[in-house]
Amino acid sequence: MQQNEIVIKNRYGLHARAAARLTILATQFTSTVVLVANGRRANARSLVAVMILAAGMGSRIYIETAGPDEIEAMTAVTRLIDGGFGEKS
């Protein structure tokens, strides 16, 4: 299992469009991808679960990946979040 901690950097946080991008990315991997924020755990393949995290700008997110491609999944999810979900600041 891989674990990483990251801070949400984009202005609007984990809003609908960002959550959708994350969900689409997570479904591309065989491994499970779990996000932990604000005391809640969410399967990153579930848009509703990710939205319920209500992670705004500056929130700490813990990413957990487990499975055959966990390293690749962790790298991709970390890159997406660290890159501000591809949004302009």
HTML snippet that shows the backbone in 3Dmol.js (N, CA, C, O; Angstrom):
<script src="https://3Dmol.org/build/3Dmol-min.js"></script>
<div id="view" style="width:600px;height:400px;position:relative"></div>
<script>
const pdb = `
ATOM      1  N   MET A   1       0.846  -1.187   0.000  1.00  0.00           N
ATOM      2  CA  MET A   1       0.000   0.000   0.000  1.00  0.00           C
ATOM      3  C   MET A   1       0.887   1.245   0.000  1.00  0.00           C
ATOM      4  O   MET A   1       1.904   1.305   0.691  1.00  0.00           O
ATOM      5  N   GLN A   2       0.478   2.226  -0.786  1.00  0.00           N
ATOM      6  CA  GLN A   2       1.166   3.512  -0.861  1.00  0.00           C
ATOM      7  C   GLN A   2       0.336   4.555  -0.111  1.00  0.00           C
ATOM      8  O   GLN A   2      -0.894   4.517  -0.156  1.00  0.00           O
ATOM      9  N   GLN A   3       0.993   5.471   0.568  1.00  0.00           N
ATOM     10  CA  GLN A   3       0.307   6.560   1.261  1.00  0.00           C
ATOM     11  C   GLN A   3       1.043   7.864   1.000  1.00  0.00           C
ATOM     12  O   GLN A   3       2.273   7.898   0.943  1.00  0.00           O
ATOM     13  N   ASN A   4       0.285   8.926   0.845  1.00  0.00           N
ATOM     14  CA  ASN A   4       0.875  10.233   0.589  1.00  0.00           C
ATOM     15  C   ASN A   4      -0.042  11.305   1.164  1.00  0.00           C
ATOM     16  O   ASN A   4      -1.259  11.131   1.227  1.00  0.00           O
ATOM     17  N   GLU A   5       0.548  12.395   1.575  1.00  0.00           N
ATOM     18  CA  GLU A   5      -0.207  13.539   2.081  1.00  0.00           C
ATOM     19  C   GLU A   5       0.057  14.704   1.138  1.00  0.00           C
ATOM     20  O   GLU A   5       1.197  14.947   0.743  1.00  0.00           O
ATOM     21  N   ILE A   6      -1.001  15.422   0.781  1.00  0.00           N
ATOM     22  CA  ILE A   6      -0.877  16.535  -0.154  1.00  0.00           C
ATOM     23  C   ILE A   6      -1.865  17.625   0.241  1.00  0.00           C
ATOM     24  O   ILE A   6      -2.873  17.353   0.892  1.00  0.00           O
ATOM     25  N   VAL A   7      -1.573  18.846  -0.153  1.00  0.00           N
ATOM     26  CA  VAL A   7      -2.445  19.976   0.153  1.00  0.00           C
ATOM     27  C   VAL A   7      -3.145  20.416  -1.129  1.00  0.00           C
ATOM     28  O   VAL A   7      -2.516  20.525  -2.182  1.00  0.00           O
ATOM     29  N   ILE A   8      -4.443  20.665  -1.035  1.00  0.00           N
ATOM     30  CA  ILE A   8      -5.215  21.162  -2.176  1.00  0.00           C
ATOM     31  C   ILE A   8      -4.764  22.594  -2.450  1.00  0.00           C
ATOM     32  O   ILE A   8      -4.818  23.443  -1.560  1.00  0.00           O
ATOM     33  N   LYS A   9      -4.324  22.864  -3.672  1.00  0.00           N
ATOM     34  CA  LYS A   9      -3.761  24.169  -4.000  1.00  0.00           C
ATOM     35  C   LYS A   9      -4.673  25.046  -4.854  1.00  0.00           C
ATOM     36  O   LYS A   9      -4.543  26.270  -4.843  1.00  0.00           O
ATOM     37  N   ASN A  10      -5.590  24.429  -5.588  1.00  0.00           N
ATOM     38  CA  ASN A  10      -6.394  25.243  -6.494  1.00  0.00           C
ATOM     39  C   ASN A  10      -7.427  26.064  -5.728  1.00  0.00           C
ATOM     40  O   ASN A  10      -7.874  25.669  -4.652  1.00  0.00           O
ATOM     41  N   ARG A  11      -7.791  27.185  -6.283  1.00  0.00           N
ATOM     42  CA  ARG A  11      -8.634  28.183  -5.613  1.00  0.00           C
ATOM     43  C   ARG A  11      -9.986  27.642  -5.148  1.00  0.00           C
ATOM     44  O   ARG A  11     -10.460  28.018  -4.076  1.00  0.00           O
ATOM     45  N   TYR A  12     -10.602  26.782  -5.922  1.00  0.00           N
ATOM     46  CA  TYR A  12     -11.947  26.308  -5.590  1.00  0.00           C
ATOM     47  C   TYR A  12     -11.960  24.969  -4.869  1.00  0.00           C
ATOM     48  O   TYR A  12     -13.028  24.433  -4.573  1.00  0.00           O
ATOM     49  N   GLY A  13     -10.796  24.431  -4.587  1.00  0.00           N
ATOM     50  CA  GLY A  13     -10.728  23.168  -3.866  1.00  0.00           C
ATOM     51  C   GLY A  13     -11.236  22.006  -4.688  1.00  0.00           C
ATOM     52  O   GLY A  13     -11.160  22.017  -5.917  1.00  0.00           O
ATOM     53  N   LEU A  14     -11.745  21.023  -4.015  1.00  0.00           N
ATOM     54  CA  LEU A  14     -12.213  19.795  -4.659  1.00  0.00           C
ATOM     55  C   LEU A  14     -13.676  19.966  -5.052  1.00  0.00           C
ATOM     56  O   LEU A  14     -14.553  19.285  -4.519  1.00  0.00           O
ATOM     57  N   HIS A  15     -13.931  20.873  -5.980  1.00  0.00           N
ATOM     58  CA  HIS A  15     -15.298  21.155  -6.444  1.00  0.00           C
ATOM     59  C   HIS A  15     -15.706  20.121  -7.493  1.00  0.00           C
ATOM     60  O   HIS A  15     -14.955  19.180  -7.754  1.00  0.00           O
ATOM     61  N   ALA A  16     -16.865  20.281  -8.089  1.00  0.00           N
ATOM     62  CA  ALA A  16     -17.428  19.263  -8.984  1.00  0.00           C
ATOM     63  C   ALA A  16     -16.512  18.892 -10.148  1.00  0.00           C
ATOM     64  O   ALA A  16     -16.278  17.709 -10.396  1.00  0.00           O
ATOM     65  N   ARG A  17     -15.999  19.872 -10.851  1.00  0.00           N
ATOM     66  CA  ARG A  17     -15.154  19.577 -12.024  1.00  0.00           C
ATOM     67  C   ARG A  17     -13.860  18.878 -11.601  1.00  0.00           C
ATOM     68  O   ARG A  17     -13.439  17.915 -12.243  1.00  0.00           O
ATOM     69  N   ALA A  18     -13.228  19.354 -10.529  1.00  0.00           N
ATOM     70  CA  ALA A  18     -11.999  18.732 -10.037  1.00  0.00           C
ATOM     71  C   ALA A  18     -12.274  17.310  -9.545  1.00  0.00           C
ATOM     72  O   ALA A  18     -11.494  16.394  -9.804  1.00  0.00           O
ATOM     73  N   ALA A  19     -13.376  17.136  -8.842  1.00  0.00           N
ATOM     74  CA  ALA A  19     -13.741  15.806  -8.343  1.00  0.00           C
ATOM     75  C   ALA A  19     -14.004  14.853  -9.507  1.00  0.00           C
ATOM     76  O   ALA A  19     -13.636  13.680  -9.446  1.00  0.00           O
ATOM     77  N   ALA A  20     -14.634  15.350 -10.556  1.00  0.00           N
ATOM     78  CA  ALA A  20     -14.895  14.512 -11.734  1.00  0.00           C
ATOM     79  C   ALA A  20     -13.590  14.080 -12.393  1.00  0.00           C
ATOM     80  O   ALA A  20     -13.448  12.922 -12.787  1.00  0.00           O
ATOM     81  N   ARG A  21     -12.648  14.992 -12.513  1.00  0.00           N
ATOM     82  CA  ARG A  21     -11.344  14.640 -13.095  1.00  0.00           C
ATOM     83  C   ARG A  21     -10.640  13.577 -12.258  1.00  0.00           C
ATOM     84  O   ARG A  21     -10.050  12.638 -12.792  1.00  0.00           O
ATOM     85  N   LEU A  22     -10.712  13.738 -10.953  1.00  0.00           N
ATOM     86  CA  LEU A  22     -10.090  12.778 -10.053  1.00  0.00           C
ATOM     87  C   LEU A  22     -10.757  11.409 -10.175  1.00  0.00           C
ATOM     88  O   LEU A  22     -10.077  10.385 -10.221  1.00  0.00           O
ATOM     89  N   THR A  23     -12.067  11.396 -10.225  1.00  0.00           N
ATOM     90  CA  THR A  23     -12.816  10.142 -10.341  1.00  0.00           C
ATOM     91  C   THR A  23     -12.496   9.422 -11.646  1.00  0.00           C
ATOM     92  O   THR A  23     -12.280   8.210 -11.659  1.00  0.00           O
ATOM     93  N   ILE A  24     -12.467  10.170 -12.735  1.00  0.00           N
ATOM     94  CA  ILE A  24     -12.136   9.576 -14.036  1.00  0.00           C
ATOM     95  C   ILE A  24     -10.731   8.987 -14.008  1.00  0.00           C
ATOM     96  O   ILE A  24     -10.502   7.889 -14.515  1.00  0.00           O
ATOM     97  N   LEU A  25      -9.800   9.712 -13.419  1.00  0.00           N
ATOM     98  CA  LEU A  25      -8.425   9.219 -13.321  1.00  0.00           C
ATOM     99  C   LEU A  25      -8.360   7.948 -12.481  1.00  0.00           C
ATOM    100  O   LEU A  25      -7.698   6.986 -12.870  1.00  0.00           O
ATOM    101  N   ALA A  26      -9.031   7.931 -11.347  1.00  0.00           N
ATOM    102  CA  ALA A  26      -8.985   6.770 -10.441  1.00  0.00           C
ATOM    103  C   ALA A  26      -9.529   5.504 -11.101  1.00  0.00           C
ATOM    104  O   ALA A  26      -9.053   4.404 -10.821  1.00  0.00           O
ATOM    105  N   THR A  27     -10.515   5.653 -11.967  1.00  0.00           N
ATOM    106  CA  THR A  27     -11.103   4.474 -12.623  1.00  0.00           C
ATOM    107  C   THR A  27     -10.181   3.865 -13.667  1.00  0.00           C
ATOM    108  O   THR A  27     -10.441   2.760 -14.143  1.00  0.00           O
ATOM    109  N   GLN A  28      -9.122   4.551 -14.029  1.00  0.00           N
ATOM    110  CA  GLN A  28      -8.184   4.031 -15.014  1.00  0.00           C
ATOM    111  C   GLN A  28      -7.211   3.014 -14.422  1.00  0.00           C
ATOM    112  O   GLN A  28      -6.445   2.385 -15.153  1.00  0.00           O
ATOM    113  N   PHE A  29      -7.242   2.853 -13.104  1.00  0.00           N
ATOM    114  CA  PHE A  29      -6.313   1.946 -12.433  1.00  0.00           C
ATOM    115  C   PHE A  29      -7.057   0.769 -11.809  1.00  0.00           C
ATOM    116  O   PHE A  29      -8.218   0.878 -11.415  1.00  0.00           O
ATOM    117  N   THR A  30      -6.364  -0.336 -11.733  1.00  0.00           N
ATOM    118  CA  THR A  30      -6.920  -1.523 -11.079  1.00  0.00           C
ATOM    119  C   THR A  30      -6.910  -1.342  -9.565  1.00  0.00           C
ATOM    120  O   THR A  30      -7.813  -1.810  -8.872  1.00  0.00           O
ATOM    121  N   SER A  31      -5.911  -0.679  -9.071  1.00  0.00           N
ATOM    122  CA  SER A  31      -5.758  -0.464  -7.623  1.00  0.00           C
ATOM    123  C   SER A  31      -6.885   0.388  -7.054  1.00  0.00           C
ATOM    124  O   SER A  31      -7.492   1.196  -7.756  1.00  0.00           O
ATOM    125  N   THR A  32      -7.147   0.189  -5.779  1.00  0.00           N
ATOM    126  CA  THR A  32      -8.086   1.056  -5.095  1.00  0.00           C
ATOM    127  C   THR A  32      -7.377   2.361  -4.751  1.00  0.00           C
ATOM    128  O   THR A  32      -6.196   2.378  -4.403  1.00  0.00           O
ATOM    129  N   VAL A  33      -8.124   3.444  -4.856  1.00  0.00           N
ATOM    130  CA  VAL A  33      -7.615   4.763  -4.512  1.00  0.00           C
ATOM    131  C   VAL A  33      -8.586   5.343  -3.496  1.00  0.00           C
ATOM    132  O   VAL A  33      -9.774   5.496  -3.782  1.00  0.00           O
ATOM    133  N   VAL A  34      -8.085   5.663  -2.316  1.00  0.00           N
ATOM    134  CA  VAL A  34      -8.908   6.207  -1.242  1.00  0.00           C
ATOM    135  C   VAL A  34      -8.354   7.574  -0.854  1.00  0.00           C
ATOM    136  O   VAL A  34      -7.142   7.761  -0.741  1.00  0.00           O
ATOM    137  N   LEU A  35      -9.259   8.521  -0.652  1.00  0.00           N
ATOM    138  CA  LEU A  35      -8.885   9.843  -0.171  1.00  0.00           C
ATOM    139  C   LEU A  35      -9.408  10.001   1.243  1.00  0.00           C
ATOM    140  O   LEU A  35     -10.512   9.556   1.555  1.00  0.00           O
ATOM    141  N   VAL A  36      -8.621  10.630   2.095  1.00  0.00           N
ATOM    142  CA  VAL A  36      -9.039  10.898   3.468  1.00  0.00           C
ATOM    143  C   VAL A  36      -8.873  12.398   3.709  1.00  0.00           C
ATOM    144  O   VAL A  36      -7.789  12.954   3.531  1.00  0.00           O
ATOM    145  N   ALA A  37      -9.970  13.040   4.119  1.00  0.00           N
ATOM    146  CA  ALA A  37      -9.940  14.477   4.409  1.00  0.00           C
ATOM    147  C   ALA A  37     -11.048  14.797   5.394  1.00  0.00           C
ATOM    148  O   ALA A  37     -12.124  14.201   5.351  1.00  0.00           O
ATOM    149  N   ASN A  38     -10.779  15.733   6.272  1.00  0.00           N
ATOM    150  CA  ASN A  38     -11.788  16.180   7.236  1.00  0.00           C
ATOM    151  C   ASN A  38     -12.401  15.023   8.020  1.00  0.00           C
ATOM    152  O   ASN A  38     -13.587  15.048   8.346  1.00  0.00           O
ATOM    153  N   GLY A  39     -11.592  14.015   8.318  1.00  0.00           N
ATOM    154  CA  GLY A  39     -12.069  12.875   9.087  1.00  0.00           C
ATOM    155  C   GLY A  39     -12.943  11.904   8.315  1.00  0.00           C
ATOM    156  O   GLY A  39     -13.558  11.020   8.910  1.00  0.00           O
ATOM    157  N   ARG A  40     -13.008  12.056   6.994  1.00  0.00           N
ATOM    158  CA  ARG A  40     -13.840  11.175   6.159  1.00  0.00           C
ATOM    159  C   ARG A  40     -12.971  10.446   5.152  1.00  0.00           C
ATOM    160  O   ARG A  40     -11.948  10.960   4.698  1.00  0.00           O
ATOM    161  N   ARG A  41     -13.405   9.219   4.806  1.00  0.00           N
ATOM    162  CA  ARG A  41     -12.724   8.411   3.789  1.00  0.00           C
ATOM    163  C   ARG A  41     -13.640   8.323   2.581  1.00  0.00           C
ATOM    164  O   ARG A  41     -14.856   8.189   2.713  1.00  0.00           O
ATOM    165  N   ALA A  42     -13.035   8.399   1.393  1.00  0.00           N
ATOM    166  CA  ALA A  42     -13.830   8.320   0.172  1.00  0.00           C
ATOM    167  C   ALA A  42     -13.116   7.468  -0.868  1.00  0.00           C
ATOM    168  O   ALA A  42     -11.916   7.617  -1.100  1.00  0.00           O
ATOM    169  N   ASN A  43     -13.873   6.579  -1.483  1.00  0.00           N
ATOM    170  CA  ASN A  43     -13.372   5.838  -2.624  1.00  0.00           C
ATOM    171  C   ASN A  43     -13.291   6.835  -3.773  1.00  0.00           C
ATOM    172  O   ASN A  43     -14.300   7.442  -4.132  1.00  0.00           O
ATOM    173  N   ALA A  44     -12.113   7.011  -4.353  1.00  0.00           N
ATOM    174  CA  ALA A  44     -11.914   8.023  -5.394  1.00  0.00           C
ATOM    175  C   ALA A  44     -12.660   7.685  -6.683  1.00  0.00           C
ATOM    176  O   ALA A  44     -12.715   8.516  -7.589  1.00  0.00           O
ATOM    177  N   ARG A  45     -13.229   6.499  -6.785  1.00  0.00           N
ATOM    178  CA  ARG A  45     -14.026   6.138  -7.968  1.00  0.00           C
ATOM    179  C   ARG A  45     -15.467   6.626  -7.852  1.00  0.00           C
ATOM    180  O   ARG A  45     -16.232   6.533  -8.811  1.00  0.00           O
ATOM    181  N   SER A  46     -15.835   7.141  -6.696  1.00  0.00           N
ATOM    182  CA  SER A  46     -17.193   7.615  -6.461  1.00  0.00           C
ATOM    183  C   SER A  46     -17.216   9.140  -6.421  1.00  0.00           C
ATOM    184  O   SER A  46     -16.671   9.751  -5.502  1.00  0.00           O
ATOM    185  N   LEU A  47     -17.839   9.742  -7.407  1.00  0.00           N
ATOM    186  CA  LEU A  47     -17.916  11.194  -7.479  1.00  0.00           C
ATOM    187  C   LEU A  47     -18.610  11.770  -6.245  1.00  0.00           C
ATOM    188  O   LEU A  47     -18.149  12.760  -5.676  1.00  0.00           O
ATOM    189  N   VAL A  48     -19.698  11.162  -5.841  1.00  0.00           N
ATOM    190  CA  VAL A  48     -20.437  11.647  -4.672  1.00  0.00           C
ATOM    191  C   VAL A  48     -19.574  11.568  -3.417  1.00  0.00           C
ATOM    192  O   VAL A  48     -19.544  12.510  -2.626  1.00  0.00           O
ATOM    193  N   ALA A  49     -18.882  10.464  -3.230  1.00  0.00           N
ATOM    194  CA  ALA A  49     -18.028  10.307  -2.047  1.00  0.00           C
ATOM    195  C   ALA A  49     -16.917  11.351  -2.027  1.00  0.00           C
ATOM    196  O   ALA A  49     -16.602  11.898  -0.970  1.00  0.00           O
ATOM    197  N   VAL A  50     -16.325  11.629  -3.178  1.00  0.00           N
ATOM    198  CA  VAL A  50     -15.256  12.629  -3.252  1.00  0.00           C
ATOM    199  C   VAL A  50     -15.816  14.015  -2.951  1.00  0.00           C
ATOM    200  O   VAL A  50     -15.179  14.798  -2.245  1.00  0.00           O
ATOM    201  N   MET A  51     -16.992  14.326  -3.475  1.00  0.00           N
ATOM    202  CA  MET A  51     -17.615  15.629  -3.239  1.00  0.00           C
ATOM    203  C   MET A  51     -17.944  15.827  -1.753  1.00  0.00           C
ATOM    204  O   MET A  51     -17.828  16.938  -1.236  1.00  0.00           O
ATOM    205  N   ILE A  52     -18.349  14.762  -1.074  1.00  0.00           N
ATOM    206  CA  ILE A  52     -18.719  14.848   0.341  1.00  0.00           C
ATOM    207  C   ILE A  52     -17.516  15.196   1.222  1.00  0.00           C
ATOM    208  O   ILE A  52     -17.689  15.674   2.343  1.00  0.00           O
ATOM    209  N   LEU A  53     -16.313  14.963   0.726  1.00  0.00           N
ATOM    210  CA  LEU A  53     -15.126  15.332   1.505  1.00  0.00           C
ATOM    211  C   LEU A  53     -15.065  16.831   1.772  1.00  0.00           C
ATOM    212  O   LEU A  53     -14.481  17.259   2.767  1.00  0.00           O
ATOM    213  N   ALA A  54     -15.655  17.623   0.899  1.00  0.00           N
ATOM    214  CA  ALA A  54     -15.712  19.084   1.056  1.00  0.00           C
ATOM    215  C   ALA A  54     -14.325  19.664   1.356  1.00  0.00           C
ATOM    216  O   ALA A  54     -14.151  20.430   2.304  1.00  0.00           O
ATOM    217  N   ALA A  55     -13.353  19.288   0.536  1.00  0.00           N
ATOM    218  CA  ALA A  55     -11.978  19.734   0.735  1.00  0.00           C
ATOM    219  C   ALA A  55     -11.736  21.027  -0.043  1.00  0.00           C
ATOM    220  O   ALA A  55     -11.679  21.022  -1.273  1.00  0.00           O
ATOM    221  N   GLY A  56     -11.597  22.115   0.677  1.00  0.00           N
ATOM    222  CA  GLY A  56     -11.351  23.407   0.055  1.00  0.00           C
ATOM    223  C   GLY A  56      -9.865  23.666  -0.107  1.00  0.00           C
ATOM    224  O   GLY A  56      -9.029  22.843   0.267  1.00  0.00           O
ATOM    225  N   MET A  57      -9.554  24.821  -0.669  1.00  0.00           N
ATOM    226  CA  MET A  57      -8.160  25.215  -0.842  1.00  0.00           C
ATOM    227  C   MET A  57      -7.446  25.190   0.516  1.00  0.00           C
ATOM    228  O   MET A  57      -7.968  25.698   1.509  1.00  0.00           O
ATOM    229  N   GLY A  58      -6.271  24.605   0.545  1.00  0.00           N
ATOM    230  CA  GLY A  58      -5.493  24.504   1.774  1.00  0.00           C
ATOM    231  C   GLY A  58      -5.770  23.254   2.591  1.00  0.00           C
ATOM    232  O   GLY A  58      -5.075  22.994   3.573  1.00  0.00           O
ATOM    233  N   SER A  59      -6.771  22.479   2.206  1.00  0.00           N
ATOM    234  CA  SER A  59      -7.082  21.243   2.933  1.00  0.00           C
ATOM    235  C   SER A  59      -6.007  20.199   2.719  1.00  0.00           C
ATOM    236  O   SER A  59      -5.455  20.075   1.625  1.00  0.00           O
ATOM    237  N   ARG A  60      -5.713  19.449   3.766  1.00  0.00           N
ATOM    238  CA  ARG A  60      -4.784  18.323   3.660  1.00  0.00           C
ATOM    239  C   ARG A  60      -5.567  17.087   3.258  1.00  0.00           C
ATOM    240  O   ARG A  60      -6.584  16.744   3.860  1.00  0.00           O
ATOM    241  N   ILE A  61      -5.064  16.433   2.229  1.00  0.00           N
ATOM    242  CA  ILE A  61      -5.679  15.208   1.727  1.00  0.00           C
ATOM    243  C   ILE A  61      -4.662  14.087   1.891  1.00  0.00           C
ATOM    244  O   ILE A  61      -3.482  14.257   1.585  1.00  0.00           O
ATOM    245  N   TYR A  62      -5.118  12.967   2.364  1.00  0.00           N
ATOM    246  CA  TYR A  62      -4.284  11.781   2.445  1.00  0.00           C
ATOM    247  C   TYR A  62      -4.746  10.831   1.349  1.00  0.00           C
ATOM    248  O   TYR A  62      -5.931  10.517   1.242  1.00  0.00           O
ATOM    249  N   ILE A  63      -3.809  10.386   0.549  1.00  0.00           N
ATOM    250  CA  ILE A  63      -4.115   9.472  -0.549  1.00  0.00           C
ATOM    251  C   ILE A  63      -3.576   8.100  -0.169  1.00  0.00           C
ATOM    252  O   ILE A  63      -2.444   7.970   0.295  1.00  0.00           O
ATOM    253  N   GLU A  64      -4.400   7.085  -0.372  1.00  0.00           N
ATOM    254  CA  GLU A  64      -3.973   5.707  -0.143  1.00  0.00           C
ATOM    255  C   GLU A  64      -4.273   4.912  -1.403  1.00  0.00           C
ATOM    256  O   GLU A  64      -5.394   4.955  -1.911  1.00  0.00           O
ATOM    257  N   THR A  65      -3.288   4.191  -1.909  1.00  0.00           N
ATOM    258  CA  THR A  65      -3.506   3.316  -3.052  1.00  0.00           C
ATOM    259  C   THR A  65      -3.055   1.915  -2.683  1.00  0.00           C
ATOM    260  O   THR A  65      -2.077   1.739  -1.956  1.00  0.00           O
ATOM    261  N   ALA A  66      -3.767   0.927  -3.182  1.00  0.00           N
ATOM    262  CA  ALA A  66      -3.407  -0.461  -2.915  1.00  0.00           C
ATOM    263  C   ALA A  66      -3.815  -1.315  -4.104  1.00  0.00           C
ATOM    264  O   ALA A  66      -4.948  -1.245  -4.579  1.00  0.00           O
ATOM    265  N   GLY A  67      -2.884  -2.113  -4.569  1.00  0.00           N
ATOM    266  CA  GLY A  67      -3.170  -2.993  -5.694  1.00  0.00           C
ATOM    267  C   GLY A  67      -1.977  -3.133  -6.615  1.00  0.00           C
ATOM    268  O   GLY A  67      -0.891  -2.633  -6.321  1.00  0.00           O
ATOM    269  N   PRO A  68      -2.181  -3.817  -7.738  1.00  0.00           N
ATOM    270  CA  PRO A  68      -1.061  -4.124  -8.633  1.00  0.00           C
ATOM    271  C   PRO A  68      -0.403  -2.906  -9.286  1.00  0.00           C
ATOM    272  O   PRO A  68       0.782  -2.950  -9.619  1.00  0.00           O
ATOM    273  N   ASP A  69      -1.154  -1.827  -9.472  1.00  0.00           N
ATOM    274  CA  ASP A  69      -0.574  -0.629 -10.085  1.00  0.00           C
ATOM    275  C   ASP A  69      -0.639   0.570  -9.131  1.00  0.00           C
ATOM    276  O   ASP A  69      -0.843   1.710  -9.550  1.00  0.00           O
ATOM    277  N   GLU A  70      -0.461   0.279  -7.845  1.00  0.00           N
ATOM    278  CA  GLU A  70      -0.598   1.316  -6.810  1.00  0.00           C
ATOM    279  C   GLU A  70       0.405   2.457  -6.956  1.00  0.00           C
ATOM    280  O   GLU A  70       0.075   3.608  -6.666  1.00  0.00           O
ATOM    281  N   ILE A  71       1.598   2.160  -7.391  1.00  0.00           N
ATOM    282  CA  ILE A  71       2.604   3.220  -7.540  1.00  0.00           C
ATOM    283  C   ILE A  71       2.204   4.172  -8.666  1.00  0.00           C
ATOM    284  O   ILE A  71       2.293   5.391  -8.516  1.00  0.00           O
ATOM    285  N   GLU A  72       1.770   3.619  -9.774  1.00  0.00           N
ATOM    286  CA  GLU A  72       1.330   4.442 -10.896  1.00  0.00           C
ATOM    287  C   GLU A  72       0.098   5.259 -10.529  1.00  0.00           C
ATOM    288  O   GLU A  72      -0.011   6.429 -10.896  1.00  0.00           O
ATOM    289  N   ALA A  73      -0.827   4.640  -9.805  1.00  0.00           N
ATOM    290  CA  ALA A  73      -2.036   5.345  -9.377  1.00  0.00           C
ATOM    291  C   ALA A  73      -1.681   6.496  -8.443  1.00  0.00           C
ATOM    292  O   ALA A  73      -2.210   7.599  -8.583  1.00  0.00           O
ATOM    293  N   MET A  74      -0.798   6.243  -7.502  1.00  0.00           N
ATOM    294  CA  MET A  74      -0.379   7.285  -6.561  1.00  0.00           C
ATOM    295  C   MET A  74       0.290   8.439  -7.299  1.00  0.00           C
ATOM    296  O   MET A  74       0.009   9.606  -7.023  1.00  0.00           O
ATOM    297  N   THR A  75       1.158   8.117  -8.219  1.00  0.00           N
ATOM    298  CA  THR A  75       1.863   9.148  -8.989  1.00  0.00           C
ATOM    299  C   THR A  75       0.876  10.003  -9.770  1.00  0.00           C
ATOM    300  O   THR A  75       0.978  11.230  -9.768  1.00  0.00           O
ATOM    301  N   ALA A  76      -0.069   9.370 -10.432  1.00  0.00           N
ATOM    302  CA  ALA A  76      -1.033  10.097 -11.261  1.00  0.00           C
ATOM    303  C   ALA A  76      -1.958  10.970 -10.425  1.00  0.00           C
ATOM    304  O   ALA A  76      -2.203  12.123 -10.778  1.00  0.00           O
ATOM    305  N   VAL A  77      -2.470  10.440  -9.329  1.00  0.00           N
ATOM    306  CA  VAL A  77      -3.390  11.204  -8.473  1.00  0.00           C
ATOM    307  C   VAL A  77      -2.648  12.369  -7.811  1.00  0.00           C
ATOM    308  O   VAL A  77      -3.171  13.481  -7.738  1.00  0.00           O
ATOM    309  N   THR A  78      -1.447  12.115  -7.339  1.00  0.00           N
ATOM    310  CA  THR A  78      -0.649  13.173  -6.723  1.00  0.00           C
ATOM    311  C   THR A  78      -0.357  14.279  -7.730  1.00  0.00           C
ATOM    312  O   THR A  78      -0.458  15.462  -7.406  1.00  0.00           O
ATOM    313  N   ARG A  79       0.001  13.897  -8.936  1.00  0.00           N
ATOM    314  CA  ARG A  79       0.296  14.870  -9.983  1.00  0.00           C
ATOM    315  C   ARG A  79      -0.941  15.724 -10.313  1.00  0.00           C
ATOM    316  O   ARG A  79      -0.830  16.935 -10.503  1.00  0.00           O
ATOM    317  N   LEU A  80      -2.110  15.088 -10.380  1.00  0.00           N
ATOM    318  CA  LEU A  80      -3.346  15.811 -10.685  1.00  0.00           C
ATOM    319  C   LEU A  80      -3.652  16.833  -9.592  1.00  0.00           C
ATOM    320  O   LEU A  80      -3.942  17.991  -9.890  1.00  0.00           O
ATOM    321  N   ILE A  81      -3.590  16.413  -8.338  1.00  0.00           N
ATOM    322  CA  ILE A  81      -3.912  17.314  -7.228  1.00  0.00           C
ATOM    323  C   ILE A  81      -2.856  18.407  -7.101  1.00  0.00           C
ATOM    324  O   ILE A  81      -3.188  19.581  -6.939  1.00  0.00           O
ATOM    325  N   ASP A  82      -1.586  18.020  -7.174  1.00  0.00           N
ATOM    326  CA  ASP A  82      -0.498  18.983  -7.046  1.00  0.00           C
ATOM    327  C   ASP A  82      -0.512  20.000  -8.180  1.00  0.00           C
ATOM    328  O   ASP A  82      -0.070  21.136  -8.006  1.00  0.00           O
ATOM    329  N   GLY A  83      -1.013  19.596  -9.331  1.00  0.00           N
ATOM    330  CA  GLY A  83      -1.104  20.475 -10.488  1.00  0.00           C
ATOM    331  C   GLY A  83      -2.374  21.329 -10.499  1.00  0.00           C
ATOM    332  O   GLY A  83      -2.673  21.991 -11.493  1.00  0.00           O
ATOM    333  N   GLY A  84      -3.112  21.310  -9.399  1.00  0.00           N
ATOM    334  CA  GLY A  84      -4.319  22.131  -9.313  1.00  0.00           C
ATOM    335  C   GLY A  84      -5.437  21.650 -10.216  1.00  0.00           C
ATOM    336  O   GLY A  84      -6.277  22.446 -10.637  1.00  0.00           O
ATOM    337  N   PHE A  85      -5.463  20.344 -10.524  1.00  0.00           N
ATOM    338  CA  PHE A  85      -6.484  19.731 -11.362  1.00  0.00           C
ATOM    339  C   PHE A  85      -6.500  20.315 -12.773  1.00  0.00           C
ATOM    340  O   PHE A  85      -7.512  20.263 -13.472  1.00  0.00           O
ATOM    341  N   GLY A  86      -5.360  20.869 -13.176  1.00  0.00           N
ATOM    342  CA  GLY A  86      -5.264  21.441 -14.525  1.00  0.00           C
ATOM    343  C   GLY A  86      -5.960  22.767 -14.692  1.00  0.00           C
ATOM    344  O   GLY A  86      -6.166  23.228 -15.815  1.00  0.00           O
ATOM    345  N   GLU A  87      -6.330  23.397 -13.569  1.00  0.00           N
ATOM    346  CA  GLU A  87      -7.027  24.673 -13.625  1.00  0.00           C
ATOM    347  C   GLU A  87      -6.053  25.821 -13.459  1.00  0.00           C
ATOM    348  O   GLU A  87      -5.008  25.684 -12.822  1.00  0.00           O
ATOM    349  N   LYS A  88      -6.406  26.939 -14.033  1.00  0.00           N
ATOM    350  CA  LYS A  88      -5.592  28.147 -13.861  1.00  0.00           C
ATOM    351  C   LYS A  88      -5.916  28.751 -12.502  1.00  0.00           C
ATOM    352  O   LYS A  88      -7.068  28.727 -12.071  1.00  0.00           O
ATOM    353  N   SER A  89      -4.929  29.280 -11.839  1.00  0.00           N
ATOM    354  CA  SER A  89      -5.115  29.865 -10.509  1.00  0.00           C
ATOM    355  C   SER A  89      -5.889  31.146 -10.528  1.00  0.00           C
ATOM    356  O   SER A  89      -6.118  31.744  -9.477  1.00  0.00           O
TER     357      SER A  89
END
`;
const viewer = $3Dmol.createViewer("view");
viewer.addModel(pdb, "pdb");
viewer.setStyle({}, {cartoon: {color: "spectrum"}});
viewer.zoomTo();
viewer.render();
</script>
